[in-house]
Amino acid sequence: FGSSHGLWPEGWTCCRASWDTPGCTLGHHRGIIKDKQVLLCINHGDGNPRRGYPDSFCGKPFSHANDDGCAFHPGHLELEKESKQVIWTCCQGIRGDCEPCQQGGHRAAVWPDEEAKIYFYDKPIKNPGIHKGGAQ
């Protein structure tokens, strides 16, 4: 029981449980060093009022040891009536012709953080072999 290079994370990285838990939900614990754990960036722009979701987001995988930077548009896309072009509300750039105007570091949310809860949902288990009212 130990970690490579003497680095001790706060708990198991496979299930995020504390060190004294008897077993992982998937079997034996298989932890990795926190600096090498790959996360997905959750930075995104404003939600488009017509669509209900952001038009720009990062979504790149990154690790804390290798954070190469994040780029996205903080605004959303709108159709400009005079020129019939789709432009960003943040920088007035034309879609496809301009670089993202927001740059910085990646962000991640890990369960059970409150921010992470908007990215997870309960998936109903549907098994066509199980019928209500017993076996048939």
C-alpha positions as CSV (number, residue, x, y, z in Angstrom):
1,F,0.0,0.0,0.0
2,G,1.6,3.2,-1.1
3,S,1.9,5.6,-4.0
4,S,4.7,6.1,-6.6
5,H,7.1,8.9,-5.9
6,G,5.8,9.1,-2.3
7,L,2.9,11.3,-3.3
8,W,-0.2,10.7,-1.2
9,P,-3.5,12.0,-2.5
10,E,-6.4,12.6,-0.1
11,G,-8.2,9.4,-1.1
12,W,-8.7,6.9,-3.8
13,T,-8.9,8.4,-7.3
14,C,-10.9,5.6,-8.8
15,C,-14.0,6.1,-6.6
16,R,-13.1,9.2,-4.6
17,A,-13.6,7.3,-1.4
18,S,-11.4,7.7,1.7
19,W,-8.4,5.5,2.4
20,D,-10.2,3.3,4.9
21,T,-13.1,2.1,2.7
22,P,-13.1,-1.7,2.2
23,G,-13.5,-1.8,-1.5
24,C,-14.3,0.1,-4.6
25,T,-17.8,-0.1,-6.2
26,L,-16.1,-1.5,-9.3
27,G,-13.9,-4.1,-7.5
28,H,-10.4,-3.6,-6.1
29,H,-9.2,0.0,-5.7
30,R,-7.1,1.3,-8.6
31,G,-5.8,4.7,-7.8
32,I,-3.6,7.1,-9.8
33,I,-1.6,10.1,-8.8
34,K,-3.8,13.3,-8.6
35,D,-1.4,15.3,-10.8
36,K,-1.7,12.6,-13.6
37,Q,-5.5,12.3,-13.4
38,V,-7.1,13.4,-16.6
39,L,-10.1,15.8,-16.2
40,L,-12.4,17.5,-18.7
41,C,-12.5,21.3,-18.9
42,I,-16.0,22.7,-18.1
43,N,-15.4,26.3,-19.2
44,H,-18.2,27.5,-21.4
45,G,-19.8,30.7,-22.7
46,D,-23.3,32.1,-22.0
47,G,-26.3,30.0,-22.8
48,N,-27.9,30.9,-26.1
49,P,-31.4,32.2,-25.3
50,R,-33.0,30.6,-28.4
51,R,-31.3,27.2,-27.9
52,G,-30.9,27.0,-24.2
53,Y,-27.3,25.8,-24.2
54,P,-23.9,27.5,-24.7
55,D,-22.5,27.9,-28.3
56,S,-18.9,27.9,-27.1
57,F,-17.1,25.6,-24.7
58,C,-13.6,24.2,-24.1
59,G,-14.2,20.5,-23.2
60,K,-10.5,19.6,-23.6
61,P,-8.9,16.9,-21.5
62,F,-6.2,18.1,-19.2
63,S,-4.2,17.3,-16.1
64,H,-3.0,19.6,-13.4
65,A,0.6,18.8,-14.3
66,N,0.0,19.7,-18.0
67,D,-2.4,22.6,-18.2
68,D,-1.8,24.2,-21.7
69,G,-4.5,26.8,-21.4
70,C,-8.1,27.2,-22.3
71,A,-9.8,29.2,-25.0
72,F,-13.5,29.8,-25.7
73,H,-16.0,32.6,-26.4
74,P,-17.9,33.8,-23.3
75,G,-20.9,35.0,-25.4
76,H,-23.3,33.3,-27.8
77,L,-24.0,33.4,-31.5
78,E,-26.6,35.7,-33.0
79,L,-27.7,36.4,-36.6
80,E,-26.9,39.9,-37.7
81,K,-29.9,41.1,-39.7
82,E,-28.2,43.6,-42.0
83,S,-25.3,41.5,-43.2
84,K,-27.0,38.0,-42.6
85,Q,-23.8,36.8,-40.9
86,V,-23.6,34.9,-37.6
87,I,-21.5,36.8,-35.1
88,W,-20.4,36.3,-31.5
89,T,-22.0,38.7,-28.9
90,C,-18.8,38.9,-26.9
91,C,-16.3,40.2,-29.5
92,Q,-18.5,40.8,-32.6
93,G,-16.4,38.4,-34.6
94,I,-17.8,36.4,-37.4
95,R,-18.3,32.7,-36.7
96,G,-15.4,30.6,-38.1
97,D,-13.2,33.6,-38.8
98,C,-12.1,34.7,-35.3
99,E,-10.1,33.2,-32.5
100,P,-11.8,32.6,-29.1
101,C,-11.6,35.8,-27.1
102,Q,-11.5,34.3,-23.6
103,Q,-8.3,32.7,-22.6
104,G,-7.1,31.4,-19.2
105,G,-6.7,28.1,-17.3
106,H,-8.8,25.0,-17.5
107,R,-11.5,24.3,-14.8
108,A,-12.9,21.0,-13.7
109,A,-15.6,20.0,-11.3
110,V,-15.4,16.6,-9.5
111,W,-18.3,14.9,-7.9
112,P,-19.7,15.7,-5.3
113,D,-19.0,19.4,-5.8
114,E,-22.1,21.4,-6.3
115,E,-20.8,22.7,-9.6
116,A,-20.3,19.2,-10.9
117,K,-23.9,18.2,-10.2
118,I,-25.2,20.1,-13.3
119,Y,-23.0,17.9,-15.5
120,F,-24.3,14.6,-14.2
121,Y,-27.8,13.1,-14.4
122,D,-29.4,9.9,-13.3
123,K,-29.7,7.4,-16.1
124,P,-32.7,5.2,-15.8
125,I,-31.9,1.5,-16.0
126,K,-34.1,-0.1,-18.7
127,N,-33.9,-3.9,-18.9
128,P,-36.4,-5.3,-21.5
129,G,-36.0,-8.8,-19.8
130,I,-37.7,-7.6,-16.6
131,H,-41.5,-7.3,-16.8
132,K,-43.7,-5.7,-14.1
133,G,-45.8,-8.2,-12.2
134,G,-43.3,-11.1,-12.2
135,A,-41.8,-13.4,-14.8
136,Q,-43.7,-14.3,-17.9
